[in-house]
Structure formats: C-alpha cells, structure tokens
Amino acid sequence: MTENSNGNGKSRRTFLKEVAAYSGGIAIAGYATGFSAPLAFAGKAADVSTAKWAKQAGLELFTVRDVMTDPKTYVSTLEQVAAIGYKEVEPAGGYAGMGPKDFRALLDRLGLSMPSTHSGATEGPDLEKTLEGYQIMGIKYVEISAPRAPRPAAAPAAATAPATAAPGRGGPYGNGPVREVPPVTLESVKRSAAQDNEHGKIAQKFGMKILIHNHTQEFAPIADSPTMRPYDVLLAETDPNLVAMQMDIGWASVAGQDILAMFKKNPGRYELWHVKDASGMPHMNPQMTMAERMSAADLQPVGMGVIDYKTIFENAELAGMKHYCVEQDNANSWGDSLAAARISYTNLVKILA
C-alpha cells in the first residue's frame, strides 16, 4: 500500500473520484476507515436540531490553496466552491489582488459571505484604512499582527536543529514532520493576550473582533508554569467583547482535548470553529509531544475521521458558535482538493440533517 492509498489499494485520487460520484456510500457519523467507533466526548449532548447549521457551511480556502495560484484560478475556484454549496469562505492567501469593493462584488455575485479572515491586517499607518476595506468586504473577525522583523541570516547547516516530531504520513501539510515549537513563558502569553485586547479595541471601531486560532501547541504546558497552558491563559486574559476564540476542533482533538468539556468550562467563547476531521487519535501515545501528535494525525475529509461532529454541533449554542468553516490542511495531497472539499460538504450536510 502506498502513502497515497486509502487503505484498500486504491489511490486517493481514484478514491475521491468514486466518492464524489457515489457520495452516499461514505461513512458519515464520525467513523473512519479502520476504526470501529467514533471518537467519544464526555457529557450528554444538548437536545437541539443541527439542521440549520448546514445552511451556512463555510470553507477555509487554505483547503484549496493549490488551485488558487493566480487571480484567474482564484475566481474560478471560488465559483466551484459556491457551486458545491458552501455559503461562507475564509481566505488565508489574500484577495487575488482585488480591492475591497471588487472583492465584495465577487462574493455577492457568487452568493458567498466572508465573516472571518486569516489574511489579516498589520500594525502601521495603514491599519485603519485596511480595516475599512475589510468592513466593506463584510469581515467581522480578523487577525492583526505586528510588522515582521527582517529575517536573520541562515544558520550553518551543522547548527540547524533537527526535526523531532514523528514522521507520520508526510505531516499535516504534506511537507514532512512538524517541528517542535519553542517553549513559551507565562509572561509572553500574557503579553500576547494583552496585545490581542489592544488590537480588539481598534477592530471594534469597525464592528470586528480579533480571532485567536489554535493548533496543538497551545495545549502544551508553559515552560515556567507547567500547571498552566497557553490556551487557558489566552481565554482568561482576553476580553470576550474584543476577542473571539476560533476553535480548531480538529487540532484540539488531536491534542487530546475534550471538546464538550471546553464548551462547558467557557460557554459562549467559541464564536468561530474550524471543522476538521482526522483519524489515528485513539492510538496516539500519551507521551507524544504536541508536534508529534500533529505530525501523526491523518487528516481526512469531514465525516471520514473519528470526530463526532453530530454531538459537537448539538452543543453549538453552548459554545457560542456563530460561524464555522471546513478545513482540510492536506486536501491537495489527496489528489484533488476541490473533490475533498465536496466530500466534506456532502458528509457534513448528512451529519447535520
């Protein structure tokens, strides 16, 4: 079986084509090939309908970045995303060089909205002008970053730290193992939270909040305060009126977190979700680092992993969720990222129905 096999001897490209044509045959209730049961979450689910969420499904455009390589393919890809049925998008690679009014006109033509973005703004004299443009495009949640410092000269090869993460199956982005993130201090995390609050005051003038997105490292112990984790500090130190948590449910699950317990501990804080599925978590070693867990995760289209999204969406009100978007970081390694996005959409609609 090759790395691009789905486990039955077929290439992922062939598998995706078959699934796209016969989507009714996919397991949709949080099951994954090779596993007998969906990943369970503690606690009783709320007795509410989830069907309404299917009507506003969004797509994180990082999923299809490989087919958005220039302005022409950017537009054609958005057209295909809309044709699949997605109603919202979240960009992560810019706006095809378009100005705010032109980009908004494109979204309107396709029946799409863009409540959040990962192509955020940068501190500086043009910050408020940028946010004015985002307001025109309909953005409600944004990231604001400090200007990038000049890159230092490359270190000699002998001094380069080797990757310490497990090899996995090519890493979550198809680029090999994830490198360990340098440990953070409690003070540095608090400074980050304070900066998010300050940025939130600026964004608030334009009807926006700052979003905080997680991977796995936010759930590792803080170097000088090992009983605390960066994610907990960010939740405690940021103002809910200025800052919203964008819960990447896939990465949080890979990190070993109980999603429902997080909702119950901080109800209303998770206004945005990244809906990402994966298999392999039940077999991860508890001693693995967060980077090793991230590398070992086998990301899948939604409904083909082990995450119980039916139960999670039943608790959307508890979480405070307002918008969500599907994301599959490695969709291009499946042979056809748009086909993978289509499978996620089809499965998710069935899960929510």
N, C-alpha and C positions, 0 to 999 in steps of 0.2 A: 504494500500500500504506500503510495507516495504522499508527500506532505500536502498536496492539493486534493487528496482523496477525501470523500465524505465518510469513509469507513466501510463502504460497500464496494470498493474497487472502481467507482466512477470518479471522474474528475469533477471538481467543484463547478466548473463551467457547464459541463453536461448536466450535472445535478440541478443547477439553478434553472437552466432552460426547461427541464422537465417539471420542476416545481412551479415555475411561472405559468406553465400551461395547465398543470393539474394541481392547483393550489389547495384543493380540498383534501389532498392526501397528507398534508403536513400535520405533525403533532402540534397542537396549539395551546395546550393548557399548562405551559411551563415545563414540558418534558423535553428531553434532549436525547438524541441517538446514543445508546449505550447506557442510559440511566433508567431506572425503573420508577422513579417518582420525582415530582417537582421539589425544588428547594423549599422547605417549610419555613414559616415565620411564626414566632410566638404570638399568642393573643388571638382573640376572636375577632373576625372581620366585621366591619360595620354592615348592617343590612340595608344597603343602598344600591340603586341601579348605577351601572357604569356605562350604559349605552351612550349617554350624552357626550362622553369624552371622545368617542370615535369620530364625532363630527368636527373636531378641531385638531386632529392629528398633525403634528409638525415634524419636520425633518431637519436635523443638524446637517448642514451642507458639507461638513468635513467628511461625511459618509461617502459623498460622490465627488470628492475633490479631484480625482484622477480624470474626470470628464468635464472639468470646468477650467480648462487650461488657458483660455483666451476669451475675450468678450463675446465672440460668436458662440462658442461652446457653452459659455456661462449661461447665455439666454436660452439656448436650446435645451440645456439640462433643466433649467427652471421650468420650461414648458413641459418636459417629461415628468418632472416631479409633481406638477399640478395635475397632469393627466392621470397619474397613479391614484390621486385622491387626497394628497396632502393639502392642508389648508394654511399651514404656517411654515415658515422657514427660519432658520437661524444661521446666518453666514459665519464663516470662520476664515475666509480668504479674500476679504474685500468685496467691492461692489462693482466689479468689471469696469472700473474707471468712470462710472456714471455719476453725475451729480445727484443730489437728493431728490429733486423733482422728477428727473427722468427715471430714477430707480423706483420711486413710488408709483409712477405711471406704469412701469413694467409689472410691478406687483399687482396693481389694480386690474390691469388687463388680464392677468392670469388668475385672478380671484384668490390671491395669496396675501397674507399679512406677515409682519416681521416684528413680533413683540420683543425679541431679545437678540443680542448680537455678541459674537466673540471676536468680531473685527472692531475693537473698541477705540476709544479716544486716548490721546496722550496729553499729559500736562504741558502747558505752554500758552503763549499768547493767543493761539487759535482755538483753544479748548472750547470756549462757549460758542464760537461760530460752528465748530464741528457738532456740538450738541444740538444747536438749532437745526442743522441739517438732519440729524438723527430724528428730531421731533417731526420733521416733515415726512420722513420715511415711516413713522409710526412706532418707533422703538420706545419701549417702556423700561427695559432693563439693559444695563450697559456695564462694561468694564472701563476703568480709567487707569492708565499706567504711567509711571514716571518715564521720562526720556531714557532711552537705552544708553548706557555708558559705552565708550569705544571698546571694541574687543581687544583684549590683551594679545600680545604676540604668542604664537603657538609654542607650547612647551616641547622640549625634546622628547622624542618617542620613548626613551627609557624612563622618563618621568611621568608618562601618562598612566593614570590609574586604570587597571583592567576592569572590565565589567564583572560584577559579582552576582548578577542575577542568574537564575536558572535559564537554560536555553529554551525551554518551552517549545513552541511550534512557530518560531520566527518572530515572536514578540507581538504585542497587540497592534502594531502598525506595520508589521511585515518587515521590520528593519532590525531584527535580532533582539537580544535581551535588553530589558530596561535597566539603565544604570541606577545605582543607589543614589538617592537624593542626600546631599549633605545634611547632617542633623541641624535642627533649629533650636534656638533658645526661647524660653518663655518671654523674655523681653522683646525679642524680634517678632514673635507672633502678635504680641500686644501692640507693637508699633504698626504692624500691618493692619490690624483691626482699626486702630485709630485713623490710619490713612484712609481706609475704606469709609469711615464715618465722615471724614472731611470731604472726600470726593462725593459722598452721598448728598452733602449739603449743596454742592454745586449742581449735581444732577437733578436734585429735587426742584430747582428753579425751572426745569424743562419738563417736569412731570415724570421723571425717571428715578429708578433706584439702581444702586450698584448691585451687581450679582457676584456671588462667590461660588465658584465651581470646584468640585473636589475630584481627585483621582484616588489613589490609595494611601499615599504618604501622609495625608492629613490625619490618618488614624494610627500612626506610629507614635510611641512615647516621645515626649520632648526631652532633649538631651539632658538639660539641667533640672528638669521636673518630671521624672519618669512616671509619676502617677497621673500626669495630665497629657492630653493630646491636642495638637493644633486645632482640630475641628471644634473641640469643646470650647477652647478659648475664643475662637472666632465667633461662635454662637453667643457666648456670654458677653463679649466685649463690643459687639456691633449693635447699632440701633435698628430695631425692626422697621422703623419708619423710614430709614435711609438705605438699608441693606437687606437684600433677599438672598437666601441660600438656594443655589441651583444644585439640587441633589442629583449627582450622577449615580443612579441606583445600581447600575452595573458595577462600577468600580467600588462603591461602598460594599456591595455584596461580596465582591472578590476579596475585599479587605476583611471579610468576616463579620460584618455588622448586621445587626438585627434591624431591618428597615422599619418595621412597625413600632418597635421599642423607641427608635429615634423620633418617630412622629409623635408618640405619646409623651415623650420627655420634653419636646419643644414644639407643641402644637402651633400650627399657623406659620412656622418659619420657612417652610419649604415651598415657596411660591412657584418655583420652576423645577422641572425634572428633565434629566436625560434618561430616556428609556432605552436601556442597553441590556442585551442578554448574553449569557456565557454559560459554558459547561465546564466541568472539572473542579468546581469549588468543593464538593463533598470529599474529594480525595486529596485536597491540599494539606500539607504538613503544617501543624500549628506553629512549628518553629521557623517557618519560612518568613523572610523579611517581606515588607510590602512590595518592594521592587520585584522580588522573586515571585510573589503571588500574581502581580500584574503581568509578568512575562509568561507565567504558566497558564494564565486564563485563555481559554479557547473561545473567542468572541464569535457569536452566531447571530443570524437574523432573529428578531424578536419572535418568541414562540418556539424556538428550536433549542434554547438553553434550558436551564433549570430554575430560573427565577419565576416565582408565582405572581405574575402581573395582575391576574384577576383579583387576588386578595389585596394587593397594593393599591390598585385603583379604587377598590371599595373603601379605602381609607384616605382618598384624596382630599375630602373635606377636612378631616382631622389634620392632615399635613398642611393645609392652606394652599394647595396647588391651584394655580391659575392657568399655566401654560406648560406644555411638555413637548419635547421633540425626540424622535427616534434617532439613535446614533449607533453606527457600527464602524468603529475606527478602522478595521481591517477589511471593509467590504470590497475594496479593489482587489485584494488577494484571492477573493472568491471567483474571480474571472469576469464579473460583470456587477459593478457596484449598484447600478440602477435596478438590476434584477433583484439584488439583495434587498434594496430599499422597498421594492414592490412586495417581496415576500414578507418583510416586516410589517408593512401596512396591512396586507391581507390577513395575516395571522392576528395582528393586534385588533382589527375590527371584529374578528371572530371571538377573540378573548373577551372583548368588551360588550359584545352583543347580549 
